[in-house]
Amino acid sequence: MADWAPILVGVLLFVLLSPGLLFQIPGHNHTVEFGGCKTNGSAIFLHTCIFFVVYSILILALDIHIYPG
């Protein structure tokens, strides 16, 4: 059986943590901007670090598994 947790968690976090889609840290004019759909290099780096930390906690530390069927 294939474990679908890494794929599903990765896709979900990628969508939620895309800079500028829901929120952006740091924003252009404020610390946090919501729904701006604009991004910068520092926001991309920070969202990548957040993605890595949350993904590692969910997959490695909490040992989440999703099996079909």
PQR file with spaces between the fields and no chain letter, atoms N, CA, C, O and H, PARSE charges and radii, in Angstrom:
ATOM       1  N    MET     1       0.823   -1.181    0.000 -0.4000 1.5000
ATOM       2  CA   MET     1       0.000    0.000    0.000 -0.0000 2.0000
ATOM       3  C    MET     1       0.872    1.252    0.000  0.5500 1.7000
ATOM       4  O    MET     1       1.922    1.308    0.641 -0.5500 1.4000
ATOM       5  N    ALA     2       0.407    2.238   -0.732 -0.4000 1.5000
ATOM       6  CA   ALA     2       1.134    3.497   -0.817 -0.0000 2.0000
ATOM       7  C    ALA     2       0.659    4.450    0.274  0.5500 1.7000
ATOM       8  O    ALA     2      -0.529    4.513    0.592 -0.5500 1.4000
ATOM       9  H    ALA     2      -0.446    2.193   -1.252  0.4000 1.0000
ATOM      10  N    ASP     3       1.593    5.176    0.828 -0.4000 1.5000
ATOM      11  CA   ASP     3       1.280    6.175    1.842 -0.0000 2.0000
ATOM      12  C    ASP     3       1.070    7.513    1.144  0.5500 1.7000
ATOM      13  O    ASP     3       2.009    8.057    0.563 -0.5500 1.4000
ATOM      14  H    ASP     3       2.557    5.125    0.569  0.4000 1.0000
ATOM      15  N    TRP     4      -0.141    8.048    1.193 -0.4000 1.5000
ATOM      16  CA   TRP     4      -0.492    9.280    0.506 -0.0000 2.0000
ATOM      17  C    TRP     4      -0.311   10.520    1.368  0.5500 1.7000
ATOM      18  O    TRP     4      -0.505   11.629    0.869 -0.5500 1.4000
ATOM      19  H    TRP     4      -0.904    7.606    1.665  0.4000 1.0000
ATOM      20  N    ALA     5       0.046   10.386    2.611 -0.4000 1.5000
ATOM      21  CA   ALA     5       0.158   11.538    3.501 -0.0000 2.0000
ATOM      22  C    ALA     5       1.198   12.558    3.032  0.5500 1.7000
ATOM      23  O    ALA     5       0.891   13.750    3.019 -0.5500 1.4000
ATOM      24  H    ALA     5       0.205    9.485    3.016  0.4000 1.0000
ATOM      25  N    PRO     6       2.413   12.154    2.646 -0.5600 1.5000
ATOM      26  CA   PRO     6       3.382   13.174    2.218  0.2800 2.0000
ATOM      27  C    PRO     6       2.912   13.967    1.006  0.5500 1.7000
ATOM      28  O    PRO     6       3.167   15.169    0.920 -0.5500 1.4000
ATOM      29  N    ILE     7       2.239   13.321    0.081 -0.4000 1.5000
ATOM      30  CA   ILE     7       1.779   14.008   -1.119 -0.0000 2.0000
ATOM      31  C    ILE     7       0.638   14.963   -0.790  0.5500 1.7000
ATOM      32  O    ILE     7       0.671   16.127   -1.189 -0.5500 1.4000
ATOM      33  H    ILE     7       2.032   12.345    0.151  0.4000 1.0000
ATOM      34  N    LEU     8      -0.365   14.484   -0.070 -0.4000 1.5000
ATOM      35  CA   LEU     8      -1.521   15.319    0.238 -0.0000 2.0000
ATOM      36  C    LEU     8      -1.165   16.481    1.159  0.5500 1.7000
ATOM      37  O    LEU     8      -1.631   17.602    0.954 -0.5500 1.4000
ATOM      38  H    LEU     8      -0.392   13.539    0.255  0.4000 1.0000
ATOM      39  N    VAL     9      -0.349   16.222    2.162 -0.4000 1.5000
ATOM      40  CA   VAL     9       0.075   17.295    3.068 -0.0000 2.0000
ATOM      41  C    VAL     9       0.920   18.319    2.317  0.5500 1.7000
ATOM      42  O    VAL     9       0.765   19.522    2.525 -0.5500 1.4000
ATOM      43  H    VAL     9       0.030   15.312    2.328  0.4000 1.0000
ATOM      44  N    GLY    10       1.801   17.857    1.456 -0.4000 1.5000
ATOM      45  CA   GLY    10       2.635   18.766    0.679 -0.0000 2.0000
ATOM      46  C    GLY    10       1.835   19.654   -0.245  0.5500 1.7000
ATOM      47  O    GLY    10       2.094   20.855   -0.324 -0.5500 1.4000
ATOM      48  H    GLY    10       1.927   16.880    1.287  0.4000 1.0000
ATOM      49  N    VAL    11       0.865   19.089   -0.950 -0.4000 1.5000
ATOM      50  CA   VAL    11       0.027   19.879   -1.855 -0.0000 2.0000
ATOM      51  C    VAL    11      -0.822   20.882   -1.071  0.5500 1.7000
ATOM      52  O    VAL    11      -0.930   22.044   -1.464 -0.5500 1.4000
ATOM      53  H    VAL    11       0.654   18.113   -0.886  0.4000 1.0000
ATOM      54  N    LEU    12      -1.417   20.441    0.026 -0.4000 1.5000
ATOM      55  CA   LEU    12      -2.244   21.329    0.838 -0.0000 2.0000
ATOM      56  C    LEU    12      -1.425   22.498    1.392  0.5500 1.7000
ATOM      57  O    LEU    12      -1.856   23.649    1.324 -0.5500 1.4000
ATOM      58  H    LEU    12      -1.328   19.497    0.345  0.4000 1.0000
ATOM      59  N    LEU    13      -0.250   22.202    1.938 -0.4000 1.5000
ATOM      60  CA   LEU    13       0.598   23.273    2.474 -0.0000 2.0000
ATOM      61  C    LEU    13       1.112   24.192    1.376  0.5500 1.7000
ATOM      62  O    LEU    13       1.232   25.399    1.585 -0.5500 1.4000
ATOM      63  H    LEU    13       0.101   21.268    1.993  0.4000 1.0000
ATOM      64  N    PHE    14       1.418   23.633    0.202 -0.4000 1.5000
ATOM      65  CA   PHE    14       1.896   24.454   -0.914 -0.0000 2.0000
ATOM      66  C    PHE    14       0.837   25.481   -1.313  0.5500 1.7000
ATOM      67  O    PHE    14       1.150   26.648   -1.550 -0.5500 1.4000
ATOM      68  H    PHE    14       1.320   22.652    0.032  0.4000 1.0000
ATOM      69  N    VAL    15      -0.408   25.040   -1.386 -0.4000 1.5000
ATOM      70  CA   VAL    15      -1.489   25.959   -1.764 -0.0000 2.0000
ATOM      71  C    VAL    15      -1.723   26.997   -0.666  0.5500 1.7000
ATOM      72  O    VAL    15      -1.842   28.187   -0.954 -0.5500 1.4000
ATOM      73  H    VAL    15      -0.662   24.093   -1.194  0.4000 1.0000
ATOM      74  N    LEU    16      -1.788   26.553    0.583 -0.4000 1.5000
ATOM      75  CA   LEU    16      -2.079   27.483    1.679 -0.0000 2.0000
ATOM      76  C    LEU    16      -0.940   28.465    1.939  0.5500 1.7000
ATOM      77  O    LEU    16      -1.187   29.607    2.326 -0.5500 1.4000
ATOM      78  H    LEU    16      -1.691   25.586    0.817  0.4000 1.0000
ATOM      79  N    LEU    17       0.301   28.032    1.732 -0.4000 1.5000
ATOM      80  CA   LEU    17       1.448   28.876    2.062 -0.0000 2.0000
ATOM      81  C    LEU    17       2.071   29.566    0.850  0.5500 1.7000
ATOM      82  O    LEU    17       3.178   30.094    0.952 -0.5500 1.4000
ATOM      83  H    LEU    17       0.501   27.103    1.418  0.4000 1.0000
ATOM      84  N    SER    18       1.391   29.573   -0.290 -0.4000 1.5000
ATOM      85  CA   SER    18       1.900   30.316   -1.440 -0.0000 2.0000
ATOM      86  C    SER    18       1.882   31.801   -1.097  0.5500 1.7000
ATOM      87  O    SER    18       0.832   32.341   -0.751 -0.5500 1.4000
ATOM      88  H    SER    18       0.492   29.143   -0.373  0.4000 1.0000
ATOM      89  N    PRO    19       3.034   32.469   -1.190 -0.5600 1.5000
ATOM      90  CA   PRO    19       3.075   33.879   -0.795  0.2800 2.0000
ATOM      91  C    PRO    19       2.151   34.727   -1.658  0.5500 1.7000
ATOM      92  O    PRO    19       2.203   34.660   -2.886 -0.5500 1.4000
ATOM      93  N    GLY    20       1.319   35.513   -1.022 -0.4000 1.5000
ATOM      94  CA   GLY    20       0.423   36.405   -1.725 -0.0000 2.0000
ATOM      95  C    GLY    20      -0.958   35.833   -1.978  0.5500 1.7000
ATOM      96  O    GLY    20      -1.875   36.592   -2.292 -0.5500 1.4000
ATOM      97  H    GLY    20       1.277   35.568   -0.024  0.4000 1.0000
ATOM      98  N    LEU    21      -1.145   34.534   -1.856 -0.4000 1.5000
ATOM      99  CA   LEU    21      -2.459   33.951   -2.126 -0.0000 2.0000
ATOM     100  C    LEU    21      -3.421   34.245   -0.982  0.5500 1.7000
ATOM     101  O    LEU    21      -4.429   34.922   -1.187 -0.5500 1.4000
ATOM     102  H    LEU    21      -0.400   33.918   -1.601  0.4000 1.0000
ATOM     103  N    LEU    22      -3.133   33.752    0.208 -0.4000 1.5000
ATOM     104  CA   LEU    22      -3.961   34.052    1.382 -0.0000 2.0000
ATOM     105  C    LEU    22      -3.355   35.172    2.214  0.5500 1.7000
ATOM     106  O    LEU    22      -4.049   36.099    2.633 -0.5500 1.4000
ATOM     107  H    LEU    22      -2.315   33.201    0.374  0.4000 1.0000
ATOM     108  N    PHE    23      -2.051   35.073    2.446 -0.4000 1.5000
ATOM     109  CA   PHE    23      -1.348   36.094    3.221 -0.0000 2.0000
ATOM     110  C    PHE    23       0.100   36.132    2.773  0.5500 1.7000
ATOM     111  O    PHE    23       0.583   35.226    2.093 -0.5500 1.4000
ATOM     112  H    PHE    23      -1.487   34.321    2.106  0.4000 1.0000
ATOM     113  N    GLN    24       0.782   37.194    3.164 -0.4000 1.5000
ATOM     114  CA   GLN    24       2.195   37.336    2.815 -0.0000 2.0000
ATOM     115  C    GLN    24       2.934   37.973    3.978  0.5500 1.7000
ATOM     116  O    GLN    24       2.548   39.029    4.478 -0.5500 1.4000
ATOM     117  H    GLN    24       0.390   37.930    3.716  0.4000 1.0000
ATOM     118  N    ILE    25       3.998   37.314    4.395 -0.4000 1.5000
ATOM     119  CA   ILE    25       4.873   37.826    5.453 -0.0000 2.0000
ATOM     120  C    ILE    25       6.274   37.902    4.877  0.5500 1.7000
ATOM     121  O    ILE    25       6.715   36.856    4.401 -0.5500 1.4000
ATOM     122  H    ILE    25       4.312   36.456    3.989  0.4000 1.0000
ATOM     123  N    PRO    26       7.000   38.926    4.849 -0.5600 1.5000
ATOM     124  CA   PRO    26       6.643   40.319    5.020  0.2800 2.0000
ATOM     125  C    PRO    26       5.987   40.867    3.759  0.5500 1.7000
ATOM     126  O    PRO    26       6.311   40.447    2.648 -0.5500 1.4000
ATOM     127  N    GLY    27       5.079   41.792    3.935 -0.4000 1.5000
ATOM     128  CA   GLY    27       4.401   42.417    2.802 -0.0000 2.0000
ATOM     129  C    GLY    27       5.205   43.575    2.254  0.5500 1.7000
ATOM     130  O    GLY    27       6.304   43.858    2.731 -0.5500 1.4000
ATOM     131  H    GLY    27       4.816   42.133    4.837  0.4000 1.0000
ATOM     132  N    HIS    28       4.660   44.242    1.257 -0.4000 1.5000
ATOM     133  CA   HIS    28       5.345   45.393    0.671 -0.0000 2.0000
ATOM     134  C    HIS    28       5.242   46.624    1.569  0.5500 1.7000
ATOM     135  O    HIS    28       6.219   47.348    1.759 -0.5500 1.4000
ATOM     136  H    HIS    28       3.767   44.012    0.869  0.4000 1.0000
ATOM     137  N    ASN    29       4.040   46.855    2.123 -0.4000 1.5000
ATOM     138  CA   ASN    29       3.835   48.052    2.939 -0.0000 2.0000
ATOM     139  C    ASN    29       3.604   47.751    4.411  0.5500 1.7000
ATOM     140  O    ASN    29       3.799   48.624    5.257 -0.5500 1.4000
ATOM     141  H    ASN    29       3.246   46.267    1.969  0.4000 1.0000
ATOM     142  N    HIS    30       3.188   46.522    4.732 -0.4000 1.5000
ATOM     143  CA   HIS    30       2.896   46.135    6.110 -0.0000 2.0000
ATOM     144  C    HIS    30       3.633   44.837    6.426  0.5500 1.7000
ATOM     145  O    HIS    30       4.154   44.175    5.529 -0.5500 1.4000
ATOM     146  H    HIS    30       3.030   45.813    4.045  0.4000 1.0000
ATOM     147  N    THR    31       3.672   44.484    7.696 -0.4000 1.5000
ATOM     148  CA   THR    31       4.330   43.238    8.095 -0.0000 2.0000
ATOM     149  C    THR    31       3.589   42.030    7.531  0.5500 1.7000
ATOM     150  O    THR    31       4.208   41.097    7.020 -0.5500 1.4000
ATOM     151  H    THR    31       3.248   45.022    8.425  0.4000 1.0000
ATOM     152  N    VAL    32       2.257   42.054    7.626 -0.4000 1.5000
ATOM     153  CA   VAL    32       1.429   40.980    7.085 -0.0000 2.0000
ATOM     154  C    VAL    32       0.404   41.603    6.156  0.5500 1.7000
ATOM     155  O    VAL    32      -0.309   42.532    6.536 -0.5500 1.4000
ATOM     156  H    VAL    32       1.754   42.813    8.041  0.4000 1.0000
ATOM     157  N    GLU    33       0.333   41.083    4.923 -0.4000 1.5000
ATOM     158  CA   GLU    33      -0.673   41.532    3.969 -0.0000 2.0000
ATOM     159  C    GLU    33      -1.530   40.339    3.587  0.5500 1.7000
ATOM     160  O    GLU    33      -1.023   39.226    3.451 -0.5500 1.4000
ATOM     161  H    GLU    33       0.913   40.329    4.614  0.4000 1.0000
ATOM     162  N    PHE    34      -2.818   40.562    3.413 -0.4000 1.5000
ATOM     163  CA   PHE    34      -3.749   39.498    3.095 -0.0000 2.0000
ATOM     164  C    PHE    34      -4.276   39.658    1.676  0.5500 1.7000
ATOM     165  O    PHE    34      -4.769   40.725    1.310 -0.5500 1.4000
ATOM     166  H    PHE    34      -3.230   41.466    3.524  0.4000 1.0000
ATOM     167  N    GLY    35      -4.174   38.595    0.875 -0.4000 1.5000
ATOM     168  CA   GLY    35      -4.758   38.549   -0.462 -0.0000 2.0000
ATOM     169  C    GLY    35      -4.214   39.561   -1.436  0.5500 1.7000
ATOM     170  O    GLY    35      -4.960   40.048   -2.285 -0.5500 1.4000
ATOM     171  H    GLY    35      -3.774   37.728    1.173  0.4000 1.0000
ATOM     172  N    GLY    36      -2.945   39.897   -1.350 -0.4000 1.5000
ATOM     173  CA   GLY    36      -2.376   40.893   -2.233 -0.0000 2.0000
ATOM     174  C    GLY    36      -1.998   40.364   -3.604  0.5500 1.7000
ATOM     175  O    GLY    36      -1.933   41.136   -4.561 -0.5500 1.4000
ATOM     176  H    GLY    36      -2.339   39.501   -0.661  0.4000 1.0000
ATOM     177  N    CYS    37      -1.749   39.071   -3.725 -0.4000 1.5000
ATOM     178  CA   CYS    37      -1.339   38.418   -4.974 -0.0000 2.0000
ATOM     179  C    CYS    37      -0.064   39.020   -5.555  0.5500 1.7000
ATOM     180  O    CYS    37       0.185   38.897   -6.754 -0.5500 1.4000
ATOM     181  H    CYS    37      -1.802   38.444   -2.948  0.4000 1.0000
ATOM     182  N    LYS    38       0.738   39.664   -4.726 -0.4000 1.5000
ATOM     183  CA   LYS    38       2.055   40.160   -5.126 -0.0000 2.0000
ATOM     184  C    LYS    38       3.051   39.579   -4.142  0.5500 1.7000
ATOM     185  O    LYS    38       2.697   39.307   -2.995 -0.5500 1.4000
ATOM     186  H    LYS    38       0.535   39.764   -3.752  0.4000 1.0000
ATOM     187  N    THR    39       4.278   39.386   -4.565 -0.4000 1.5000
ATOM     188  CA   THR    39       5.268   38.771   -3.683 -0.0000 2.0000
ATOM     189  C    THR    39       6.634   39.406   -3.885  0.5500 1.7000
ATOM     190  O    THR    39       6.840   40.189   -4.813 -0.5500 1.4000
ATOM     191  H    THR    39       4.566   39.607   -5.498  0.4000 1.0000
ATOM     192  N    ASN    40       7.551   39.063   -3.014 -0.4000 1.5000
ATOM     193  CA   ASN    40       8.933   39.502   -3.125 -0.0000 2.0000
ATOM     194  C    ASN    40       9.839   38.363   -2.673  0.5500 1.7000
ATOM     195  O    ASN    40       9.353   37.339   -2.192 -0.5500 1.4000
ATOM     196  H    ASN    40       7.383   38.427   -2.260  0.4000 1.0000
ATOM     197  N    GLY    41      11.108   38.526   -2.817 -0.4000 1.5000
ATOM     198  CA   GLY    41      12.066   37.462   -2.510 -0.0000 2.0000
ATOM     199  C    GLY    41      12.097   37.062   -1.046  0.5500 1.7000
ATOM     200  O    GLY    41      12.201   35.879   -0.725 -0.5500 1.4000
ATOM     201  H    GLY    41      11.503   39.358   -3.207  0.4000 1.0000
ATOM     202  N    SER    42      12.009   38.032   -0.166 -0.4000 1.5000
ATOM     203  CA   SER    42      12.046   37.699    1.255 -0.0000 2.0000
ATOM     204  C    SER    42      10.792   36.945    1.683  0.5500 1.7000
ATOM     205  O    SER    42      10.869   36.077    2.553 -0.5500 1.4000
ATOM     206  H    SER    42      11.925   38.994   -0.427  0.4000 1.0000
ATOM     207  N    ALA    43       9.637   37.256    1.093 -0.4000 1.5000
ATOM     208  CA   ALA    43       8.403   36.530    1.405 -0.0000 2.0000
ATOM     209  C    ALA    43       8.493   35.090    0.907  0.5500 1.7000
ATOM     210  O    ALA    43       8.037   34.172    1.589 -0.5500 1.4000
ATOM     211  H    ALA    43       9.574   37.960    0.386  0.4000 1.0000
ATOM     212  N    ILE    44       9.070   34.886   -0.262 -0.4000 1.5000
ATOM     213  CA   ILE    44       9.236   33.535   -0.797 -0.0000 2.0000
ATOM     214  C    ILE    44      10.131   32.724    0.127  0.5500 1.7000
ATOM     215  O    ILE    44       9.821   31.572    0.431 -0.5500 1.4000
ATOM     216  H    ILE    44       9.440   35.632   -0.816  0.4000 1.0000
ATOM     217  N    PHE    45      11.233   33.307    0.577 -0.4000 1.5000
ATOM     218  CA   PHE    45      12.148   32.605    1.477 -0.0000 2.0000
ATOM     219  C    PHE    45      11.481   32.256    2.803  0.5500 1.7000
ATOM     220  O    PHE    45      11.625   31.135    3.290 -0.5500 1.4000
ATOM     221  H    PHE    45      11.485   34.243    0.331  0.4000 1.0000
ATOM     222  N    LEU    46      10.752   33.206    3.390 -0.4000 1.5000
ATOM     223  CA   LEU    46      10.102   32.975    4.676 -0.0000 2.0000
ATOM     224  C    LEU    46       9.000   31.924    4.556  0.5500 1.7000
ATOM     225  O    LEU    46       8.882   31.064    5.430 -0.5500 1.4000
ATOM     226  H    LEU    46      10.635   34.117    2.994  0.4000 1.0000
ATOM     227  N    HIS    47       8.202   31.970    3.512 -0.4000 1.5000
ATOM     228  CA   HIS    47       7.145   30.976    3.321 -0.0000 2.0000
ATOM     229  C    HIS    47       7.735   29.585    3.045  0.5500 1.7000
ATOM     230  O    HIS    47       7.142   28.577    3.429 -0.5500 1.4000
ATOM     231  H    HIS    47       8.298   32.668    2.802  0.4000 1.0000
ATOM     232  N    THR    48       8.881   29.525    2.392 -0.4000 1.5000
ATOM     233  CA   THR    48       9.564   28.248    2.175 -0.0000 2.0000
ATOM     234  C    THR    48      10.032   27.659    3.502  0.5500 1.7000
ATOM     235  O    THR    48       9.895   26.456    3.727 -0.5500 1.4000
ATOM     236  H    THR    48       9.363   30.344    2.080  0.4000 1.0000
ATOM     237  N    CYS    49      10.578   28.489    4.375 -0.4000 1.5000
ATOM     238  CA   CYS    49      11.009   28.007    5.694 -0.0000 2.0000
ATOM     239  C    CYS    49       9.822   27.534    6.528  0.5500 1.7000
ATOM     240  O    CYS    49       9.906   26.504    7.198 -0.5500 1.4000
ATOM     241  H    CYS    49      10.689   29.466    4.192  0.4000 1.0000
ATOM     242  N    ILE    50       8.714   28.281    6.491 -0.4000 1.5000
ATOM     243  CA   ILE    50       7.506   27.873    7.219 -0.0000 2.0000
ATOM     244  C    ILE    50       6.994   26.551    6.675  0.5500 1.7000
ATOM     245  O    ILE    50       6.618   25.672    7.450 -0.5500 1.4000
ATOM     246  H    ILE    50       8.646   29.117    5.947  0.4000 1.0000
ATOM     247  N    PHE    51       6.972   26.392    5.342 -0.4000 1.5000
ATOM     248  CA   PHE    51       6.529   25.149    4.719 -0.0000 2.0000
ATOM     249  C    PHE    51       7.380   23.974    5.200  0.5500 1.7000
ATOM     250  O    PHE    51       6.846   22.932    5.580 -0.5500 1.4000
ATOM     251  H    PHE    51       7.278   27.107    4.712  0.4000 1.0000
ATOM     252  N    PHE    52       8.695   24.143    5.183 -0.4000 1.5000
ATOM     253  CA   PHE    52       9.594   23.069    5.582 -0.0000 2.0000
ATOM     254  C    PHE    52       9.380   22.661    7.039  0.5500 1.7000
ATOM     255  O    PHE    52       9.361   21.470    7.349 -0.5500 1.4000
ATOM     256  H    PHE    52       9.128   24.990    4.874  0.4000 1.0000
ATOM     257  N    VAL    53       9.222   23.627    7.926 -0.4000 1.5000
ATOM     258  CA   VAL    53       9.038   23.332    9.347 -0.0000 2.0000
ATOM     259  C    VAL    53       7.710   22.620    9.593  0.5500 1.7000
ATOM     260  O    VAL    53       7.676   21.605   10.289 -0.5500 1.4000
ATOM     261  H    VAL    53       9.237   24.594    7.674  0.4000 1.0000
ATOM     262  N    VAL    54       6.619   23.137    9.033 -0.4000 1.5000
ATOM     263  CA   VAL    54       5.300   22.537    9.253 -0.0000 2.0000
ATOM     264  C    VAL    54       5.229   21.157    8.611  0.5500 1.7000
ATOM     265  O    VAL    54       4.681   20.231    9.210 -0.5500 1.4000
ATOM     266  H    VAL    54       6.646   23.962    8.468  0.4000 1.0000
ATOM     267  N    TYR    55       5.773   21.001    7.402 -0.4000 1.5000
ATOM     268  CA   TYR    55       5.777   19.704    6.715 -0.0000 2.0000
ATOM     269  C    TYR    55       6.581   18.673    7.515  0.5500 1.7000
ATOM     270  O    TYR    55       6.153   17.528    7.663 -0.5500 1.4000
ATOM     271  H    TYR    55       6.217   21.753    6.916  0.4000 1.0000
ATOM     272  N    SER    56       7.735   19.079    8.024 -0.4000 1.5000
ATOM     273  CA   SER    56       8.567   18.162    8.810 -0.0000 2.0000
ATOM     274  C    SER    56       7.865   17.736   10.088  0.5500 1.7000
ATOM     275  O    SER    56       7.917   16.567   10.471 -0.5500 1.4000
ATOM     276  H    SER    56       8.082   20.009    7.904  0.4000 1.0000
ATOM     277  N    ILE    57       7.213   18.675   10.742 -0.4000 1.5000
ATOM     278  CA   ILE    57       6.496   18.330   11.973 -0.0000 2.0000
ATOM     279  C    ILE    57       5.363   17.357   11.677  0.5500 1.7000
ATOM     280  O    ILE    57       5.202   16.362   12.383 -0.5500 1.4000
ATOM     281  H    ILE    57       7.171   19.624   10.431  0.4000 1.0000
ATOM     282  N    LEU    58       4.581   17.634   10.646 -0.4000 1.5000
ATOM     283  CA   LEU    58       3.434   16.777   10.347 -0.0000 2.0000
ATOM     284  C    LEU    58       3.845   15.380    9.881  0.5500 1.7000
ATOM     285  O    LEU    58       3.255   14.390   10.314 -0.5500 1.4000
ATOM     286  H    LEU    58       4.712   18.442   10.073  0.4000 1.0000
ATOM     287  N    ILE    59       4.830   15.290    9.020 -0.4000 1.5000
ATOM     288  CA   ILE    59       5.197   13.995    8.440 -0.0000 2.0000
ATOM     289  C    ILE    59       6.144   13.209    9.345  0.5500 1.7000
ATOM     290  O    ILE    59       5.944   12.011    9.547 -0.5500 1.4000
ATOM     291  H    ILE    59       5.309   16.094    8.669  0.4000 1.0000
ATOM     292  N    LEU    60       7.155   13.851    9.884 -0.4000 1.5000
ATOM     293  CA   LEU    60       8.163   13.124   10.662 -0.0000 2.0000
ATOM     294  C    LEU    60       7.827   13.019   12.143  0.5500 1.7000
ATOM     295  O    LEU    60       7.884   11.934   12.721 -0.5500 1.4000
ATOM     296  H    LEU    60       7.318   14.824    9.720  0.4000 1.0000
ATOM     297  N    ALA    61       7.477   14.145   12.756 -0.4000 1.5000
ATOM     298  CA   ALA    61       7.261   14.134   14.206 -0.0000 2.0000
ATOM     299  C    ALA    61       5.922   13.525   14.589  0.5500 1.7000
ATOM     300  O    ALA    61       5.855   12.725   15.523 -0.5500 1.4000
ATOM     301  H    ALA    61       7.430   15.026   12.286  0.4000 1.0000
ATOM     302  N    LEU    62       4.851   13.888   13.883 -0.4000 1.5000
ATOM     303  CA   LEU    62       3.532   13.359   14.218 -0.0000 2.0000
ATOM     304  C    LEU    62       3.244   12.028   13.522  0.5500 1.7000
ATOM     305  O    LEU    62       2.279   11.345   13.863 -0.5500 1.4000
ATOM     306  H    LEU    62       4.906   14.538   13.125  0.4000 1.0000
ATOM     307  N    ASP    63       4.076   11.660   12.554 -0.4000 1.5000
ATOM     308  CA   ASP    63       4.001   10.362   11.870 -0.0000 2.0000
ATOM     309  C    ASP    63       2.612   10.120   11.267  0.5500 1.7000
ATOM     310  O    ASP    63       1.965    9.110   11.541 -0.5500 1.4000
ATOM     311  H    ASP    63       4.860   12.215   12.277  0.4000 1.0000
ATOM     312  N    ILE    64       2.176   11.072   10.442 -0.4000 1.5000
ATOM     313  CA   ILE    64       0.864   10.972    9.798 -0.0000 2.0000
ATOM     314  C    ILE    64       0.950   10.023    8.614  0.5500 1.7000
ATOM     315  O    ILE    64       1.898   10.082    7.831 -0.5500 1.4000
ATOM     316  H    ILE    64       2.702   11.893   10.219  0.4000 1.0000
ATOM     317  N    HIS    65      -0.044    9.147    8.484 -0.4000 1.5000
ATOM     318  CA   HIS    65      -0.144    8.214    7.351 -0.0000 2.0000
ATOM     319  C    HIS    65      -1.563    8.216    6.821  0.5500 1.7000
ATOM     320  O    HIS    65      -2.523    8.259    7.591 -0.5500 1.4000
ATOM     321  H    HIS    65      -0.814    9.099    9.120  0.4000 1.0000
ATOM     322  N    ILE    66      -1.693    8.169    5.495 -0.4000 1.5000
ATOM     323  CA   ILE    66      -2.997    8.046    4.847 -0.0000 2.0000
ATOM     324  C    ILE    66      -2.888    6.915    3.840  0.5500 1.7000
ATOM     325  O    ILE    66      -2.125    7.003    2.878 -0.5500 1.4000
ATOM     326  H    ILE    66      -0.913    8.134    4.870  0.4000 1.0000
ATOM     327  N    TYR    67      -3.656    5.847    4.062 -0.4000 1.5000
ATOM     328  CA   TYR    67      -3.657    4.703    3.162 -0.0000 2.0000
ATOM     329  C    TYR    67      -5.004    4.597    2.476  0.5500 1.7000
ATOM     330  O    TYR    67      -6.037    4.726    3.133 -0.5500 1.4000
ATOM     331  H    TYR    67      -4.276    5.776    4.844  0.4000 1.0000
ATOM     332  N    PRO    68      -5.021    4.364    1.162 -0.5600 1.5000
ATOM     333  CA   PRO    68      -6.314    4.226    0.462  0.2800 2.0000
ATOM     334  C    PRO    68      -7.002    2.903    0.767  0.5500 1.7000
ATOM     335  O    PRO    68      -6.363    1.891    1.053 -0.5500 1.4000
ATOM     336  N    GLY    69      -8.294    2.948    0.697 -0.4000 1.5000
ATOM     337  CA   GLY    69      -9.068    1.725    0.757 -0.0000 2.0000
ATOM     338  C    GLY    69      -9.356    1.166    2.047  0.5500 1.7000
ATOM     339  O    GLY    69     -10.011    0.128    2.137 -0.5500 1.4000
ATOM     340  H    GLY    69      -8.814    3.770    0.464  0.4000 1.0000
